[in-house]
Amino acid sequence: MTFSPEILHQLAETYGTPMYCYDLKKVSSQVENLQDALPNAQLRYAVKANPNGALLKHFASLGLGAEVITLGELERAYRAGIASKKLLLGGPGQDVTLISRALELGVNHVSLDSVSQWKSWQESFKSEIESITFFPRVNPALDPRTHEHLATGAATSKFGMTPQEAAEVATDLGSQLGGFHVHAGSQISSSDVYDEILTVLEPLYKRFETAHTLDIGGGFAVPGFDLNLFVKKVTRFAERFDLDLIIEPGRYLVADAGVLISRVLHVKEGALRHVIANAGMADLLRPALYGAQHPIRVLGKEGTQITLDVNGPLCENADRLGRDLQLPNVEQGDLLVVEQAGAYGMAMASNYASSLRPAEVVVEGDDIRLVRRRETVEDLIRLEDV
């Protein structure tokens, strides 16, 4: 992480805690890594990873497109300046409201998640179909070697179609077929998964010779993903069938660019030392939901390591940021830095227990900007009519 201790202390004093902070230079560096590795691929940022408007505007300035699955993501990406021709509409939902707005904005790339979804397009948007390039999403029915909640390519998951169903839809699509879409899961660390994916896709590309693009999704693990090996495998396949590539990176671009800063409220001794921080599952859900392990450090402290849990402030046993951690002696008032928090952090934050969601700050060199203020109690109740 590129943030100096001095900067993090300054941010905590200026904007309070808990607070998310994102390094735009790190984001740019990750984009460059992908562009250097796959110079001809179209990058469609997965907005669900982090939908903050400042990040989306940054991606727009870098020429990236976006993958969106809800009306909110669509509007955020479009308003941030991402060209509609670079937006890809996906997801298992796609109701009439979402599709209508996407068509109004000029979106012309769509991932079809199911036969039912394709039928809905035929029934409600028949006259618009000719303006769209479609990508049937294939469920490869494999083990992506990740947490079960993240295994979108497993046979039992709700995502995508069987290869046979995808072939049937592709036949219906005719000239509107762009290619096929696969997203096997998130936090994929084994490149062997892509060998299995490409084996499933091979008969489809042999059969549908007019298919010109492969959307291989995203889901690259942070840390631990072998990008070079992935590139070799996917490039070899694309060259064999003369395919363009679409990549949907989310976590890979923003996870390492973000930290969550929290302050220690209390330290409790017992069978295990418990550090009670002012950030928890309402601010960063991933440890409770996925058992995710984020690196955590005590800002400005080193020394003898003590085994402890870092817990949140809520009345839930799952409300924790880390278990069985080895950290220096933690005291009330210390600042904790939770790393790899730029993806699926604020994006999954909630108002559980009427918690107030954190502020968000971006740093680009010497430029520091508050890009989302901390919520207030008034924000919690302003939509209520009581």
VOPAGU-2260 file (C-alpha; in pm, 1 decimal, decimal comma):
REM VOPAGU-2260
SITE   aa  ch    i         X         Y         Z
SITE  MET   A    0       0,0       0,0       0,0
SITE  THR   A    1     132,9     341,8     -96,3
SITE  PHE   A    2     -25,5     547,6     184,9
SITE  SER   A    3     229,2     676,2     434,5
SITE  PRO   A    4     152,1     657,8     809,5
SITE  GLU   A    5     148,7    1037,8     816,6
SITE  ILE   A    6    -117,0    1055,3     546,0
SITE  LEU   A    7    -334,7     795,1     717,7
SITE  HIS   A    8    -312,4     977,4    1052,5
SITE  GLN   A    9    -401,3    1302,1     876,3
SITE  LEU   A   10    -700,1    1145,0     702,9
SITE  ALA   A   11    -829,6     993,2    1025,6
SITE  GLU   A   12    -805,1    1325,2    1207,2
SITE  THR   A   13    -963,8    1520,1     921,8
SITE  TYR   A   14   -1246,0    1289,2     819,4
SITE  GLY   A   15   -1295,9    1066,4    1123,4
SITE  THR   A   16   -1328,1     690,5    1141,6
SITE  PRO   A   17   -1429,1     447,0    1014,7
SITE  MET   A   18   -1328,8     568,9     670,3
SITE  TYR   A   19   -1243,0     419,6     334,3
SITE  CYS   A   20    -951,3     563,1     139,6
SITE  TYR   A   21    -859,6     481,7    -221,9
SITE  ASP   A   22    -532,6     544,8    -404,5
SITE  LEU   A   23    -609,7     640,3    -765,6
SITE  LYS   A   24    -247,3     594,3    -872,3
SITE  LYS   A   25    -265,5     232,5    -757,7
SITE  VAL   A   26    -587,7     187,7    -954,3
SITE  SER   A   27    -415,9     326,5   -1265,0
SITE  SER   A   28    -122,5      91,9   -1209,2
SITE  GLN   A   29    -352,9    -210,8   -1197,9
SITE  VAL   A   30    -525,7     -98,4   -1517,0
SITE  GLU   A   31    -187,3     -63,9   -1685,3
SITE  ASN   A   32     -90,0    -414,0   -1571,1
SITE  LEU   A   33    -394,0    -561,5   -1743,4
SITE  GLN   A   34    -358,2    -348,0   -2053,6
SITE  ASP   A   35       8,4    -443,9   -2088,7
SITE  ALA   A   36     -74,7    -811,9   -2044,9
SITE  LEU   A   37    -377,5    -805,2   -2277,3
SITE  PRO   A   38    -329,3    -499,5   -2500,7
SITE  ASN   A   39    -615,3    -588,3   -2734,6
SITE  ALA   A   40    -871,3    -685,0   -2471,2
SITE  GLN   A   41   -1171,1    -468,4   -2390,7
SITE  LEU   A   42   -1179,0    -393,5   -2017,2
SITE  ARG   A   43   -1524,8    -366,2   -1861,1
SITE  TYR   A   44   -1492,2    -272,9   -1494,3
SITE  ALA   A   45   -1729,5    -474,8   -1273,1
SITE  VAL   A   46   -1908,5    -187,4   -1101,0
SITE  LYS   A   47   -2034,5    -404,6    -815,2
SITE  ALA   A   48   -1678,7    -422,9    -678,2
SITE  ASN   A   49   -1685,7     -54,4    -588,0
SITE  PRO   A   50   -1938,7     186,2    -740,6
SITE  ASN   A   51   -1796,6     509,4    -599,9
SITE  GLY   A   52   -1842,3     787,8    -852,8
SITE  ALA   A   53   -1484,8     912,8    -822,5
SITE  LEU   A   54   -1351,8     570,1    -913,8
SITE  LEU   A   55   -1595,2     539,3   -1204,3
SITE  LYS   A   56   -1491,7     880,4   -1336,2
SITE  HIS   A   57   -1129,8     771,5   -1308,4
SITE  PHE   A   58   -1201,2     457,8   -1509,5
SITE  ALA   A   59   -1384,5     667,1   -1768,4
SITE  SER   A   60   -1079,4     892,8   -1799,2
SITE  LEU   A   61    -866,6     582,2   -1860,7
SITE  GLY   A   62   -1099,1     470,2   -2139,9
SITE  LEU   A   63   -1247,8     167,6   -1964,6
SITE  GLY   A   64   -1598,2      38,5   -2007,1
SITE  ALA   A   65   -1813,0    -117,0   -1736,0
SITE  GLU   A   66   -2020,0    -425,5   -1663,3
SITE  VAL   A   67   -2346,9    -338,9   -1489,2
SITE  ILE   A   68   -2622,0    -556,7   -1344,9
SITE  THR   A   69   -2869,8    -312,1   -1188,3
SITE  LEU   A   70   -3037,2      16,0   -1273,5
SITE  GLY   A   71   -2827,8     189,0   -1008,4
SITE  GLU   A   72   -2500,5      60,4   -1153,0
SITE  LEU   A   73   -2610,9     156,3   -1502,6
SITE  GLU   A   74   -2690,7     512,6   -1398,5
SITE  ARG   A   75   -2373,5     549,7   -1192,5
SITE  ALA   A   76   -2150,7     433,3   -1476,8
SITE  TYR   A   77   -2325,6     647,0   -1738,4
SITE  ARG   A   78   -2328,0     960,3   -1522,5
SITE  ALA   A   79   -1958,2     910,4   -1447,0
SITE  GLY   A   80   -1887,1     947,0   -1817,2
SITE  ILE   A   81   -1840,4     588,3   -1929,9
SITE  ALA   A   82   -1959,0     571,1   -2289,4
SITE  SER   A   83   -2280,8     374,5   -2337,4
SITE  LYS   A   84   -2115,9     173,2   -2617,5
SITE  LYS   A   85   -1866,0      51,7   -2357,3
SITE  LEU   A   86   -2133,5     -64,8   -2112,9
SITE  LEU   A   87   -2217,9    -433,1   -2092,1
SITE  LEU   A   88   -2549,6    -527,5   -1932,1
SITE  GLY   A   89   -2540,4    -856,7   -1742,5
SITE  GLY   A   90   -2679,5   -1038,5   -1443,2
SITE  PRO   A   91   -2963,8   -1284,1   -1382,8
SITE  GLY   A   92   -3229,7   -1014,8   -1335,4
SITE  GLN   A   93   -3272,8    -769,2   -1625,1
SITE  ASP   A   94   -3630,4    -655,9   -1568,4
SITE  VAL   A   95   -3824,3    -432,2   -1804,4
SITE  THR   A   96   -3725,1    -109,3   -1626,5
SITE  LEU   A   97   -3353,8    -190,0   -1642,4
SITE  ILE   A   98   -3359,9    -303,4   -2004,8
SITE  SER   A   99   -3566,8      -2,8   -2114,4
SITE  ARG   A  100   -3322,9     240,7   -1958,1
SITE  ALA   A  101   -3022,7      56,0   -2102,9
SITE  LEU   A  102   -3174,8      77,1   -2450,6
SITE  GLU   A  103   -3258,5     444,4   -2400,2
SITE  LEU   A  104   -2893,7     513,3   -2316,7
SITE  GLY   A  105   -2769,1     320,5   -2619,4
SITE  VAL   A  106   -2625,4      12,2   -2449,1
SITE  ASN   A  107   -2571,6    -251,2   -2716,8
SITE  HIS   A  108   -2384,1    -535,6   -2545,7
SITE  VAL   A  109   -2585,5    -777,7   -2332,4
SITE  SER   A  110   -2500,2   -1098,7   -2149,3
SITE  LEU   A  111   -2796,6   -1338,5   -2145,0
SITE  ASP   A  112   -2808,2   -1536,3   -1822,8
SITE  SER   A  113   -3094,3   -1774,7   -1901,5
SITE  VAL   A  114   -3334,9   -1904,7   -2162,0
SITE  SER   A  115   -3612,5   -1727,4   -1972,1
SITE  GLN   A  116   -3425,0   -1398,6   -1997,3
SITE  TRP   A  117   -3389,0   -1440,6   -2373,4
SITE  LYS   A  118   -3762,0   -1510,7   -2404,2
SITE  SER   A  119   -3835,0   -1190,5   -2212,7
SITE  TRP   A  120   -3622,9    -995,5   -2459,1
SITE  GLN   A  121   -3813,8   -1155,3   -2749,2
SITE  GLU   A  122   -4152,7   -1081,3   -2594,0
SITE  SER   A  123   -4094,7    -725,5   -2470,1
SITE  PHE   A  124   -3815,9    -584,0   -2687,1
SITE  LYS   A  125   -3846,4    -763,8   -3020,7
SITE  SER   A  126   -3803,8    -449,7   -3229,1
SITE  GLU   A  127   -3484,7    -349,1   -3043,6
SITE  ILE   A  128   -3307,4    -685,8   -3063,3
SITE  GLU   A  129   -3143,8    -604,2   -3396,0
SITE  SER   A  130   -2940,9    -326,5   -3232,4
SITE  ILE   A  131   -2795,1    -555,4   -2965,2
SITE  THR   A  132   -2498,8    -792,3   -2962,4
SITE  PHE   A  133   -2573,5   -1077,5   -2722,1
SITE  PHE   A  134   -2347,7   -1311,4   -2527,1
SITE  PRO   A  135   -2516,4   -1622,4   -2384,6
SITE  ARG   A  136   -2363,1   -1689,1   -2043,3
SITE  VAL   A  137   -2239,6   -2044,7   -2005,9
SITE  ASN   A  138   -2232,9   -2222,1   -1671,3
SITE  PRO   A  139   -1926,2   -2448,3   -1701,3
SITE  ALA   A  140   -2043,7   -2669,4   -1410,7
SITE  LEU   A  141   -1702,1   -2690,1   -1247,2
SITE  ASP   A  142   -1538,4   -2636,6    -911,1
SITE  PRO   A  143   -1372,6   -2293,4    -924,0
SITE  ARG   A  144   -1185,0   -2363,7    -596,1
SITE  THR   A  145   -1328,2   -2072,4    -405,4
SITE  HIS   A  146   -1583,3   -2002,2    -131,1
SITE  GLU   A  147   -1923,4   -2153,3    -208,3
SITE  HIS   A  148   -2087,3   -1809,6    -212,0
SITE  LEU   A  149   -1840,8   -1702,2    -481,5
SITE  ALA   A  150   -1860,4   -2015,6    -697,3
SITE  THR   A  151   -2079,0   -1877,9    -976,3
SITE  GLY   A  152   -1956,4   -2141,6   -1221,3
SITE  ALA   A  153   -2062,3   -2437,3   -1008,0
SITE  ALA   A  154   -2332,2   -2661,5   -1153,3
SITE  THR   A  155   -2566,3   -2578,5    -864,6
SITE  SER   A  156   -2527,6   -2200,8    -889,7
SITE  LYS   A  157   -2804,1   -1977,9   -1024,7
SITE  PHE   A  158   -2585,0   -1831,8   -1298,1
SITE  GLY   A  159   -2572,7   -1902,5   -1668,7
SITE  MET   A  160   -2700,1   -2178,2   -1893,5
SITE  THR   A  161   -2585,7   -2527,3   -1973,1
SITE  PRO   A  162   -2377,6   -2546,8   -2292,0
SITE  GLN   A  163   -2675,8   -2706,8   -2465,2
SITE  GLU   A  164   -2908,2   -2423,2   -2363,6
SITE  ALA   A  165   -2646,4   -2166,8   -2466,3
SITE  ALA   A  166   -2622,3   -2333,0   -2807,9
SITE  GLU   A  167   -2999,1   -2320,8   -2850,2
SITE  VAL   A  168   -3007,9   -1950,8   -2765,0
SITE  ALA   A  169   -2708,4   -1886,2   -2992,1
SITE  THR   A  170   -2896,9   -2051,0   -3278,1
SITE  ASP   A  171   -3196,0   -1823,2   -3215,0
SITE  LEU   A  172   -2972,4   -1517,6   -3204,6
SITE  GLY   A  173   -2828,5   -1571,6   -3549,7
SITE  SER   A  174   -2639,8   -1259,9   -3655,4
SITE  GLN   A  175   -2697,5   -1099,1   -3314,3
SITE  LEU   A  176   -2462,3   -1351,2   -3151,6
SITE  GLY   A  177   -2139,3   -1187,0   -3042,9
SITE  GLY   A  178   -1990,9   -1482,3   -2860,0
SITE  PHE   A  179   -2017,8   -1648,5   -2522,3
SITE  HIS   A  180   -1972,7   -1525,6   -2167,0
SITE  VAL   A  181   -1831,7   -1716,8   -1869,5
SITE  HIS   A  182   -1767,5   -1598,1   -1517,1
SITE  ALA   A  183   -1667,8   -1898,3   -1307,4
SITE  GLY   A  184   -1645,8   -1722,0    -972,5
SITE  SER   A  185   -1463,2   -1470,1    -757,9
SITE  GLN   A  186   -1129,1   -1497,8    -579,5
SITE  ILE   A  187   -1012,5   -1755,3    -832,4
SITE  SER   A  188    -648,2   -1833,3    -764,8
SITE  SER   A  189    -598,0   -2150,3    -971,9
SITE  SER   A  190    -538,0   -2098,6   -1342,0
SITE  ASP   A  191    -639,9   -2461,7   -1393,2
SITE  VAL   A  192    -998,2   -2337,3   -1369,9
SITE  TYR   A  193    -951,8   -2166,2   -1707,0
SITE  ASP   A  194    -834,9   -2489,6   -1870,1
SITE  GLU   A  195   -1169,0   -2640,0   -1771,0
SITE  ILE   A  196   -1364,2   -2333,8   -1884,0
SITE  LEU   A  197   -1201,6   -2328,4   -2226,4
SITE  THR   A  198   -1262,0   -2700,8   -2266,9
SITE  VAL   A  199   -1634,2   -2636,9   -2213,3
SITE  LEU   A  200   -1635,6   -2344,5   -2456,8
SITE  GLU   A  201   -1438,9   -2514,0   -2734,6
SITE  PRO   A  202   -1734,1   -2705,4   -2890,3
SITE  LEU   A  203   -1944,7   -2388,8   -2890,5
SITE  TYR   A  204   -1686,5   -2184,9   -3079,8
SITE  LYS   A  205   -1630,1   -2472,4   -3321,5
SITE  ARG   A  206   -2003,3   -2487,1   -3391,1
SITE  PHE   A  207   -2072,8   -2113,3   -3409,4
SITE  GLU   A  208   -1802,9   -1986,5   -3643,2
SITE  THR   A  209   -1953,2   -1636,4   -3659,7
SITE  ALA   A  210   -1901,8   -1587,3   -3284,7
SITE  HIS   A  211   -1626,3   -1327,7   -3275,4
SITE  THR   A  212   -1578,5   -1245,6   -2906,0
SITE  LEU   A  213   -1506,8   -1424,7   -2579,0
SITE  ASP   A  214   -1615,6   -1258,0   -2254,9
SITE  ILE   A  215   -1410,5   -1445,5   -1995,1
SITE  GLY   A  216   -1543,1   -1245,5   -1698,4
SITE  GLY   A  217   -1319,9   -1159,0   -1403,7
SITE  GLY   A  218   -1290,1   -1286,5   -1048,7
SITE  PHE   A  219    -910,6   -1282,0   -1023,9
SITE  ALA   A  220    -794,0   -1349,6    -667,7
SITE  VAL   A  221    -626,5   -1073,3    -467,8
SITE  PRO   A  222    -365,9   -1171,5    -377,4
SITE  GLY   A  223    -247,9   -1487,3    -548,9
SITE  PHE   A  224    -360,1   -1474,4    -912,8
SITE  ASP   A  225    -107,7   -1575,5   -1179,3
SITE  LEU   A  226    -194,1   -1320,5   -1446,1
SITE  ASN   A  227      78,9   -1430,4   -1686,2
SITE  LEU   A  228     -38,3   -1791,6   -1691,8
SITE  PHE   A  229    -399,5   -1679,2   -1737,0
SITE  VAL   A  230    -298,7   -1459,2   -2029,7
SITE  LYS   A  231    -112,8   -1743,9   -2201,9
SITE  LYS   A  232    -410,7   -1978,2   -2179,2
SITE  VAL   A  233    -678,9   -1731,1   -2281,0
SITE  THR   A  234    -470,7   -1571,4   -2557,7
SITE  ARG   A  235    -392,6   -1910,3   -2710,8
SITE  PHE   A  236    -763,3   -1993,2   -2720,3
SITE  ALA   A  237    -861,2   -1653,4   -2861,1
SITE  GLU   A  238    -599,5   -1672,0   -3135,6
SITE  ARG   A  239    -711,2   -2021,4   -3230,0
SITE  PHE   A  240   -1067,4   -1903,2   -3296,3
SITE  ASP   A  241    -977,2   -1547,1   -3401,3
SITE  LEU   A  242   -1166,0   -1395,4   -3109,4
SITE  ASP   A  243   -1173,1   -1053,6   -2950,5
SITE  LEU   A  244   -1153,0   -1059,2   -2570,3
SITE  ILE   A  245   -1365,1    -891,7   -2305,5
SITE  ILE   A  246   -1241,8    -896,2   -1946,0
SITE  GLU   A  247   -1456,7    -787,3   -1650,3
SITE  PRO   A  248   -1206,1    -700,3   -1375,9
SITE  GLY   A  249   -1338,6    -563,7   -1049,3
SITE  ARG   A  250   -1147,5    -670,2    -740,5
SITE  TYR   A  251    -820,5    -689,8    -936,1
SITE  LEU   A  252    -834,9    -316,7   -1012,7
SITE  VAL   A  253    -946,6    -174,7    -678,5
SITE  ALA   A  254    -889,7    -416,0    -388,3
SITE  ASP   A  255    -526,1    -326,1    -318,9
SITE  ALA   A  256    -598,3      41,3    -383,2
SITE  GLY   A  257    -823,6      74,4     -78,0
SITE  VAL   A  258    -793,9      63,9     299,2
SITE  LEU   A  259   -1046,7      88,9     578,4
SITE  ILE   A  260    -926,6     295,5     872,7
SITE  SER   A  261   -1082,1     219,7    1211,1
SITE  ARG   A  262   -1015,1     334,6    1566,3
SITE  VAL   A  263    -989,8     106,5    1869,1
SITE  LEU   A  264   -1267,9     171,0    2119,8
SITE  HIS   A  265   -1186,6     -88,0    2385,8
SITE  VAL   A  266    -954,8    -379,1    2462,8
SITE  LYS   A  267   -1096,9    -674,7    2656,5
SITE  GLU   A  268    -883,7    -938,1    2825,7
SITE  GLY   A  269    -993,9   -1297,8    2880,0
SITE  ALA   A  270    -942,8   -1640,2    2726,3
SITE  LEU   A  271    -864,3   -1438,0    2412,3
SITE  ARG   A  272    -786,4   -1071,5    2384,2
SITE  HIS   A  273   -1069,0    -888,5    2202,4
SITE  VAL   A  274   -1005,2    -554,6    2038,6
SITE  ILE   A  275   -1331,8    -365,7    1986,7
SITE  ALA   A  276   -1303,3    -132,9    1687,9
SITE  ASN   A  277   -1550,6     123,2    1558,9
SITE  ALA   A  278   -1572,3     -61,0    1225,3
SITE  GLY   A  279   -1725,4    -403,8    1179,9
SITE  MET   A  280   -1959,4    -605,6     963,7
SITE  ALA   A  281   -2178,5    -306,4     879,7
SITE  ASP   A  282   -1871,5    -142,2     724,3
SITE  LEU   A  283   -1685,4    -447,6     590,5
SITE  LEU   A  284   -1906,9    -754,7     555,8
SITE  ARG   A  285   -1663,3    -989,2     384,0
SITE  PRO   A  286   -1506,8   -1147,5     696,8
SITE  ALA   A  287   -1853,2   -1234,9     833,4
SITE  LEU   A  288   -2001,9   -1340,0     498,7
SITE  TYR   A  289   -1710,7   -1522,9     336,2
SITE  GLY   A  290   -1461,1   -1576,2     616,3
SITE  ALA   A  291   -1238,4   -1336,6     421,6
SITE  GLN   A  292    -902,1   -1255,6     575,0
SITE  HIS   A  293    -786,1    -898,7     529,9
SITE  PRO   A  294    -436,6    -792,0     637,5
SITE  ILE   A  295    -470,4    -564,8     941,8
SITE  ARG   A  296    -199,5    -352,6    1099,0
SITE  VAL   A  297    -175,8    -110,3    1388,7
SITE  LEU   A  298     -77,0     227,1    1250,0
SITE  GLY   A  299     263,6     334,9    1375,5
SITE  LYS   A  300     322,9      37,2    1603,1
SITE  GLU   A  301     563,8    -253,6    1592,6
SITE  GLY   A  302     698,2    -490,8    1854,4
SITE  THR   A  303     600,1    -811,3    2030,4
SITE  GLN   A  304     310,3    -985,4    1860,0
SITE  ILE   A  305       2,6   -1076,9    2063,9
SITE  THR   A  306    -276,0   -1311,0    1953,6
SITE  LEU   A  307    -612,7   -1136,2    1941,6
SITE  ASP   A  308    -939,8   -1088,6    1755,7
SITE  VAL   A  309   -1039,4    -756,2    1603,8
SITE  ASN   A  310   -1412,9    -721,8    1657,1
SITE  GLY   A  311   -1671,7    -468,9    1551,3
SITE  PRO   A  312   -1905,1    -271,2    1780,1
SITE  LEU   A  313   -2232,3    -456,3    1706,8
SITE  CYS   A  314   -2417,0    -725,3    1899,6
SITE  GLU   A  315   -2331,7   -1007,3    1661,6
SITE  ASN   A  316   -2069,3   -1274,4    1724,3
SITE  ALA   A  317   -1984,4   -1264,2    1353,0
SITE  ASP   A  318   -1912,6    -892,4    1379,3
SITE  ARG   A  319   -1537,6    -902,5    1339,9
SITE  LEU   A  320   -1266,4    -783,5    1106,3
SITE  GLY   A  321   -1009,5   -1051,5    1186,7
SITE  ARG   A  322    -958,8   -1365,5    1398,2
SITE  ASP   A  323    -649,9   -1500,4    1571,2
SITE  LEU   A  324    -437,0   -1214,5    1446,4
SITE  GLN   A  325     -80,2   -1148,3    1551,6
SITE  LEU   A  326     -51,3    -776,3    1623,7
SITE  PRO   A  327     158,6    -551,6    1848,3
SITE  ASN   A  328      11,9    -442,1    2181,2
SITE  VAL   A  329    -313,8    -268,0    2085,7
SITE  GLU   A  330    -447,4       9,6    2304,1
SITE  GLN   A  331    -757,8     223,6    2317,9
SITE  GLY   A  332    -738,4     501,6    2059,5
SITE  ASP   A  333    -500,4     320,4    1823,1
SITE  LEU   A  334    -573,4     331,2    1452,2
SITE  LEU   A  335    -616,5       5,9    1263,7
SITE  VAL   A  336    -558,1     -17,0     889,8
SITE  VAL   A  337    -753,4    -291,3     713,0
SITE  GLU   A  338    -593,2    -355,6     375,7
SITE  GLN   A  339    -722,6    -496,8      45,3
SITE  ALA   A  340   -1049,3    -320,5     127,9
SITE  GLY   A  341   -1106,3    -135,2    -197,4
SITE  ALA   A  342   -1334,6    -406,4    -337,1
SITE  TYR   A  343   -1664,1    -523,7    -189,3
SITE  GLY   A  344   -1608,8    -309,1     118,0
SITE  MET   A  345   -1816,9       5,6     100,0
SITE  ALA   A  346   -2008,7    -161,6    -183,6
SITE  MET   A  347   -2152,0    -411,9      66,7
SITE  ALA   A  348   -2173,6    -178,4     366,9
SITE  SER   A  349   -2513,9    -149,4     533,2
SITE  ASN   A  350   -2715,5      37,7     790,8
SITE  TYR   A  351   -2755,2    -273,8    1007,1
SITE  ALA   A  352   -2825,1    -172,6    1365,8
SITE  SER   A  353   -2880,1     177,2    1224,4
SITE  SER   A  354   -2508,0     209,6    1166,0
SITE  LEU   A  355   -2388,1     512,4     973,1
SITE  ARG   A  356   -2191,1     419,1     663,3
SITE  PRO   A  357   -1834,0     554,3     648,0
SITE  ALA   A  358   -1689,1     843,2     454,8
SITE  GLU   A  359   -1486,5     775,7     139,4
SITE  VAL   A  360   -1173,0     963,8      40,5
SITE  VAL   A  361    -956,9     942,5    -271,3
SITE  VAL   A  362    -587,8    1028,0    -288,4
SITE  GLU   A  363    -403,1    1104,2    -611,2
SITE  GLY   A  364     -52,3    1223,1    -538,5
SITE  ASP   A  365     -87,3    1533,3    -322,4
SITE  ASP   A  366    -455,6    1570,9    -406,7
SITE  ILE   A  367    -687,1    1447,0    -129,2
SITE  ARG   A  368   -1062,9    1462,7    -177,9
SITE  LEU   A  369   -1365,0    1365,7      25,7
SITE  VAL   A  370   -1584,3    1195,2    -234,4
SITE  ARG   A  371   -1860,2    1066,5      -7,8
SITE  ARG   A  372   -1937,9    1214,7     328,8
SITE  ARG   A  373   -2014,4    1007,7     635,8
SITE  GLU   A  374   -2382,8     939,1     680,6
SITE  THR   A  375   -2580,0    1115,0     950,7
SITE  VAL   A  376   -2880,6    1009,2    1153,8
SITE  GLU   A  377   -3087,4    1237,2     930,9
SITE  ASP   A  378   -2976,2    1027,3     631,3
SITE  LEU   A  379   -3109,6     717,0     806,1
SITE  ILE   A  380   -3461,4     849,7     844,9
SITE  ARG   A  381   -3511,7    1090,3     554,4
SITE  LEU   A  382   -3687,2     829,3     336,0
SITE  GLU   A  383   -3925,5     723,3     611,2
SITE  ASP   A  384   -4279,7     854,6     633,6
SITE  VAL   A  385   -4398,4     803,5     993,7
